[in-house]
Every structure is written in C-alpha cells, then in structure tokens.
C-alpha cells in the first residue's frame, strides 16, 4: 500500500520558499566547525535568496542586538536559472 503525501500549498507570490524535510521539519541546522565557530545553516531554499537574507536579518537583528549579522552565503544555481 502506497503512503499518501500530505497536501502541499503552492507558494505562489512568495519571493522565497524553504521546503520542509520528509519528517515535516524545517531544514535549519547548527554547524560547529573548527572547535568554537558556530553557524546556523538553512537548506532547501528556493527563490530569491537575497530576500530571505534580508528577512532573516530583519528578524534576528533586534534579538541579537547586532547589526549587521555576519553571513556566509554558499549556493549552487540550479540548471535553467
């Protein structure tokens, strides 16, 4: 018997979209490298990554009381973009 997939909403009119994982969790991970360097990684981003960066900075700046927030952007363009 095949498993049925949950109904998905079409993200029309949104500048960006973060696709959930198979277990319906948001793909945000904490990455610790070189001993103490901590970084949060957002995966499975579709659309305008610069708009997502601005949204994340607007949300985190008041919480962290730090502007600008250090950002490392690493992405692979999809074929046809």
Residue, then its C-alpha position, 0 to 999 in steps of 0.5 A: x500500500x502506497x503512503x499518501x503525501x500530505x497536501x502541499x500549498x503552492x507558494x505562489x507570490x512568495x519571493x522565497x520558499x524553504x521546503x520542509x524535510x520528509x519528517x515535516x521539519x524545517x531544514x535549519x541546522x547548527x554547524x560547529x566547525x573548527x572547535x568554537x565557530x558556530x553557524x546556523x545553516x538553512x537548506x532547501x531554499x528556493x527563490x530569491x535568496x537575497x530576500x530571505x537574507x534580508x528577512x532573516x536579518x530583519x528578524x534576528x537583528x533586534x534579538x541579537x542586538x547586532x547589526x549587521x549579522x555576519x553571513x556566509x552565503x554558499x549556493x549552487x544555481x540550479x540548471x535553467x536559472 
